């Protein structure tokens, strides 16, 4: 198969999300609006009616993370919300735009989760981290992870990697509530990969206990949203169902050379990415495939990056050159990319 075909198939899944340019514009406005409105509520722009130094801002709001504060200030200067003077003081510009929008593919749960992360940013600047799925965020995450957006990302990653009909041991890293794991199982079921003696086995891990419980309890319901299957057929296929385990990407609870395929999608920014990549390569078999989707700078924007920084240990977004560096350091032989999302395929 020509190399361009898998890339085109991956692009087709992105087009199903909607016009790429419009989507990217709406995503940027959504995340930017979240941050600007939180800072407005914190009193930033009133305080910055008068030029202030970094230290004056930190002291007034009791911020302790000066590195993150500096990044936020630079982003606001770049977007013309603030002016920076030669004496290194910052002042709010007139006519600040507080408007926001919700990108069409975003569910109510996705909006809720991200806005809660934005609200946690002032405390994060004070050194207090936010729980990834605590309280109402668990409900919102459960809703958001069933969104069509993530299904298109999964399908695009599979199209690019070309593994939909290839049987073997499969690990889903950062499976969340298991909805997309159910989609993976449905893909292999439709391609007749489950039968007595088949090497096809799916295992899924996530560090959040509540997510794993949901994944185990709701798997049959999730599966019916991906594929129409007779209940009797499902009962007969019980031995082939995924195994869900609590496990961190940074310390995957399996021996090295355990899996033919290792998958992670739209999750690396919530992890310690260098460690997670090292672990995924470690547990893959020689010649195995590690694949999925990841958002990279410069296509990723700083405002969604700030949302990730409220979670302890999250790398946030990073550059392709760093991604490639970590992959090589982990001992993989080859990495390929497609689309601006980006879909990736690593060969060990």
Secondary structure, DSSP 8 states (H G I E B T S, - for coil): --HHHHHHHHHHHHHHH--HHHHHHHHHHHHHHHHHHHHHHHTHHHHTTS-B-HHHHHHHHT---HHHHHHHHHHHHHTTSEEE-TTS-EEE-SS--------TT--HHHHHHHHHHHHTHHHHHTT----SS-THHHHHHHHHTTSHHHHHHHHHHHHHHT-TT--SEEEEES-TTSHHHHHHHHHHHHTT--STT---EEEEEES-HHHHHHHHHHHHHHHHHH----HHHHHHTGGGS-EEEE-BTTB-SS-TT-EEEEEEES-GGGS-HHHHHHHHHHHEEEEEEEEEE--EETTS-HHHHHHHTTSTT----EEHHHHHHHHHHTT-SEEEEETTTTEEEEE-
